[in-house]
Amino acid sequence: MRLRPASRESQSPTPEVANSLKHLLLIALLIAAAAPFALCSAPQQPTAQQKEAARIATREQLRKLLDTAGPKKGIGISFRQSEKQPFNFVGVLKDGLTNAESLEVVVGVTNDNTIGFRIYPHYKGGYINIDKAKNSPGLMRLLLKLSDRNFLFWGTDPGSDVFAGYTFTLESGFPDKSIEIVLYSIPLLDKFVGELRPFIDGSAA
């Protein structure tokens, strides 16, 4: 009597097939176990309300710091909140200057929650303007050199008015000590205005 071979449906898997199935099952279990962690670790984009709340909180920290540090010896700037832009604080330094009539300081919290300084020298009744300077190319070249030499960078705004500036990002928290260092650097800008004078109106530095 000849026995029929068992059908494929009733045959046991070979060791190779069994091992492949085990590997597939292990991979599936690992993927299933990791999925919740992947969902938890996905970066959550802040909502518009959260960004606005963070910006307001940064502004209030900045207000407190400027109120405390502004009057200190070596800084001597009284800051007030801008009426036109509520996230800006404005101050003017007039004492102890030789070349500039005054230094107008604007400190603001941006939409990206960074803190930006813009310091505008006032010279002979107005801003220093690239387009109105006696030697515009020479003035622009000197501004580039000053940006390399100075702690603060130099630039112009959309109206071509010259300013010195600094920008803080807040990934590591509120930079209170670093902001104070910038504040102490502001009076030192007056001597660089002296270097700009020959290119502004031809007067001696």
C-alpha positions as CSV (number, residue, x, y, z in Angstrom):
1,M,0.0,0.0,0.0
2,R,1.5,3.3,-1.1
3,L,1.2,6.3,1.3
4,R,0.3,9.6,-0.2
5,P,2.7,12.4,0.7
6,A,1.2,14.8,3.2
7,S,-0.3,17.9,1.7
8,R,1.5,21.2,2.0
9,E,-1.2,22.5,4.3
10,S,-0.4,19.9,6.9
11,Q,3.4,20.0,6.6
12,S,5.5,21.6,9.4
13,P,7.6,24.6,8.3
14,T,11.3,24.0,7.7
15,P,13.8,25.4,10.2
16,E,14.7,28.2,7.7
17,V,11.0,29.2,7.3
18,A,10.5,29.1,11.1
19,N,13.5,31.4,11.7
20,S,12.3,33.9,9.0
21,L,8.9,34.0,10.7
22,K,10.5,34.6,14.1
23,H,12.5,37.5,12.6
24,L,9.5,39.0,11.1
25,L,7.5,38.7,14.3
26,L,10.4,40.3,16.3
27,I,10.6,43.2,13.8
28,A,6.8,43.7,14.1
29,L,7.0,43.7,17.9
30,L,9.8,46.3,17.9
31,I,8.0,48.6,15.5
32,A,4.8,48.3,17.7
33,A,6.8,49.1,20.8
34,A,8.6,52.1,19.3
35,A,5.5,53.7,17.8
36,P,4.2,55.4,21.0
37,F,7.7,56.8,21.7
38,A,8.0,58.2,18.2
39,L,4.6,59.9,18.6
40,C,5.6,61.4,21.9
41,S,9.0,62.6,20.7
42,A,7.6,64.3,17.6
43,P,8.2,68.1,17.9
44,Q,5.1,70.1,18.7
45,Q,4.8,73.4,16.9
46,P,3.7,76.2,19.3
47,T,0.4,77.7,18.6
48,A,0.0,81.4,17.7
49,Q,-1.3,82.0,21.3
50,Q,1.7,80.3,22.8
51,K,4.1,82.3,20.7
52,E,2.4,85.5,21.7
53,A,2.5,84.5,25.3
54,A,6.2,83.7,25.1
55,R,6.9,87.0,23.4
56,I,5.0,89.0,26.1
57,A,6.9,87.1,28.9
58,T,10.2,87.9,27.2
59,R,9.2,91.6,26.9
60,E,8.4,91.8,30.6
61,Q,11.7,90.2,31.5
62,L,13.4,92.7,29.3
63,R,11.5,95.6,30.9
64,K,12.6,94.6,34.3
65,L,16.2,94.3,33.3
66,L,16.3,97.7,31.5
67,D,14.6,99.4,34.5
68,T,17.3,97.9,36.7
69,A,20.4,98.2,34.5
70,G,19.7,101.3,32.5
71,P,20.5,103.8,35.4
72,K,23.7,102.1,36.4
73,K,27.0,104.0,36.2
74,G,28.6,103.4,32.9
75,I,25.3,102.9,31.1
76,G,23.1,105.9,32.1
77,I,20.1,105.3,29.9
78,S,16.5,105.6,30.9
79,F,14.2,103.3,28.9
80,R,10.5,103.7,28.2
81,Q,8.1,101.5,26.3
82,S,7.4,102.7,22.7
83,E,3.9,104.0,22.1
84,K,4.1,103.0,18.4
85,Q,5.5,99.5,18.9
86,P,4.6,97.9,22.3
87,F,7.4,95.3,22.0
88,N,10.1,98.0,21.8
89,F,11.8,100.0,24.5
90,V,13.5,103.3,23.6
91,G,16.2,105.3,25.4
92,V,18.6,108.1,24.6
93,L,22.2,108.6,25.8
94,K,23.4,112.2,25.7
95,D,26.0,112.6,28.5
96,G,29.7,112.0,28.0
97,L,29.7,112.1,24.2
98,T,32.3,113.8,22.1
99,N,31.4,113.1,18.5
100,A,27.7,112.2,18.5
101,E,25.0,114.5,19.8
102,S,23.2,111.5,21.2
103,L,22.8,107.8,20.8
104,E,19.2,106.6,20.3
105,V,18.8,103.1,21.6
106,V,15.9,100.8,20.5
107,V,15.6,97.4,22.1
108,G,12.9,95.1,20.9
109,V,11.4,91.6,21.1
110,T,10.7,90.2,17.6
111,N,8.0,87.9,16.3
112,D,10.6,85.1,16.4
113,N,11.2,85.8,20.1
114,T,14.7,87.2,19.7
115,I,15.9,90.4,21.3
116,G,17.4,93.0,19.0
117,F,19.4,96.2,19.8
118,R,19.6,99.0,17.3
119,I,21.7,102.1,18.3
120,Y,21.4,105.1,16.1
121,P,24.0,107.9,16.4
122,H,22.6,111.4,16.0
123,Y,25.1,113.7,14.3
124,K,24.5,117.4,13.6
125,G,20.8,117.4,14.1
126,G,19.9,114.1,12.5
127,Y,20.7,110.5,11.7
128,I,23.9,109.5,9.8
129,N,22.5,108.6,6.4
130,I,24.5,106.7,3.7
131,D,22.8,108.5,0.9
132,K,23.5,111.9,2.3
133,A,27.1,111.3,3.3
134,K,29.9,113.2,1.6
135,N,31.8,110.0,0.8
136,S,29.2,107.2,0.7
137,P,31.4,104.4,-0.6
138,G,34.1,105.2,2.0
139,L,31.5,105.3,4.7
140,M,30.1,101.9,3.7
141,R,33.6,100.4,3.6
142,L,34.4,101.7,7.1
143,L,31.1,100.3,8.5
144,L,32.2,96.9,7.2
145,K,35.6,97.2,8.9
146,L,34.0,98.3,12.1
147,S,31.7,95.3,12.1
148,D,34.8,93.2,12.0
149,R,36.6,95.1,14.7
150,N,33.7,95.9,17.1
151,F,31.7,93.9,19.6
152,L,28.5,95.3,17.9
153,F,27.9,95.0,14.2
154,W,27.1,98.1,12.0
155,G,24.5,98.4,9.3
156,T,21.8,100.5,7.8
157,D,18.0,100.3,8.1
158,P,15.6,100.5,5.0
159,G,15.9,104.3,5.0
160,S,19.8,104.1,4.8
161,D,20.2,105.4,8.4
162,V,23.3,104.0,10.1
163,F,23.0,102.0,13.3
164,A,25.1,99.6,15.5
165,G,23.3,96.5,16.5
166,Y,23.2,93.2,18.3
167,T,20.8,90.3,18.2
168,F,20.1,87.7,20.9
169,T,18.5,84.3,20.4
170,L,16.8,82.7,23.4
171,E,17.5,78.9,23.0
172,S,19.4,78.9,26.3
173,G,17.1,81.1,28.2
174,F,16.9,84.8,28.9
175,P,20.4,86.3,28.5
176,D,20.3,88.9,31.3
177,K,24.1,89.2,31.8
178,S,24.9,89.3,28.1
179,I,22.3,92.1,27.6
180,E,24.0,94.1,30.4
181,I,27.3,93.7,28.5
182,V,25.7,95.2,25.4
183,L,24.3,98.1,27.5
184,Y,27.8,98.9,28.8
185,S,29.1,98.8,25.3
186,I,26.8,101.6,24.0
187,P,28.7,104.6,25.3
188,L,31.8,103.3,23.7
189,L,30.3,103.7,20.2
190,D,30.9,107.5,20.4
191,K,34.6,107.1,19.5
192,F,33.6,105.1,16.3
193,V,31.3,107.9,15.3
194,G,34.5,110.0,15.3
195,E,36.0,107.7,12.8
196,L,32.9,108.1,10.6
197,R,33.1,111.9,10.5
198,P,35.5,112.3,7.6
199,F,33.2,110.3,5.4
200,I,30.0,112.0,6.7
201,D,30.9,115.6,6.2
202,G,34.7,115.8,5.7
203,S,35.5,116.9,9.3
204,A,38.5,115.6,11.1
205,A,38.2,112.5,13.1
